[in-house]
Amino acid sequence: MIRHLATYLSAAAIVAAAVSALPADAAPFKLIVTETETPLVPNSVSDLAIRLGYYKKAGVEVELVRVQQTPSAVAALRAGEGDMANISIDTAIQLIGRDQMKLKGVLSPDKALPFLVAVKKSITDPKSLEGKTFGVARVGSADYTLARVALAKLGVNVDKIQYLAVGQPPVRAQSLVAGQIDATAVSIGVWTSMPDKSSVRVMMDQPKFYELAPFVSKLNVVTEAVAKSKAKEIAAVVKGVIMASRDFAKDPKIWVDAMVQARPDIKREDLEVLGEAYRKSWSVNGGLNLEAVKFTTDTIYQGPDFKDLRRVEPAEWIDTSYIDAVLKADGKQSDMDETGR
């Protein structure tokens, strides 16, 4: 069990602060996200919680600051253009390890890369992948590393698989359908959008993939200064995301209906497929499983970029007090999103 770094706040006090109304003239709490439009993944909860009023109900006015990719989010957070940012965990650890920023990880609205393993129909079981070609973005990429971890836990000798650098998930999916590779890891969204899946199948679905390789890819961070000055607003954002996530998990139609409005370019039937696929993926307990964060940290430090970096353990910067206050007040959902504590 990983010990918390931050002093645990009184659950009653923090929840009361979250639901209390802010002054009418208070500036919106600015949440930096790395999607230029509402994404087709559980991270969409950050957008939809505004549209559906979850943040307001929790007691905070939230404004999104949209940027492209983690580096821009970090730059915006450093410049004070936002109060909280959704960034990759490896970047956060590098910033802390190099003493470039003092950050606190407080929530993960969409903790997992939505990978599944798709294979040719002729491949009957995981062991059959030995000697076959597995398409990856590149050797050392997240899909490469996590697929190896997941398959190894199923008894596969992952060193007997031939890895071929193919590129981004849509390209890998096309290569699989074309018979150029035997298997690959792609997101559920890419899988759903594939027009012809007659020659391929899902060998490992998204929940199973995360169970075997519980890698927390992104999380919401605040600076230590914001944590001290805006604790009430942070608590409300955390509560809003958790409440929205629970409703989406309970009734995917709520998510689908909201996404139809947010993304009219996507067919409703495709959104319905995704809504069902995400039933067990929502961060109903805040998304920060401390055991998963430890696994993620251990995995990250195996990479070349972290070879000479000071070891940053989760206890140094992960602050679950906001999440734990919500769970104490509103209960923990036991059938998904384990907390690891």
Secondary structure by P-SEA (a helix, b strand, c coil): ccccccccccaaaaaaaaacccccccccbbbbbccccccccccaaaaaaaaaccccccbbbbbbbccccaaaaaaaaaacccccccccaaaaaaaaaacccccccccccccccbbbbbbccccccccccccbbbbccccccaaaaaaaaaaaaaccccccbbbbbcccaaaaaaaaaacccccccccaaaaaaccccccccccccaaaaaaacccccbbbbbcaaaaaccaaaaaaaaaaaaaaaaaaaacaaaaaaaaaaacccccaaaaaaaaaaacccccccccccaaaaaaaaaaaaacccccccccccccccccaaaaaaaaaacccccccccccc
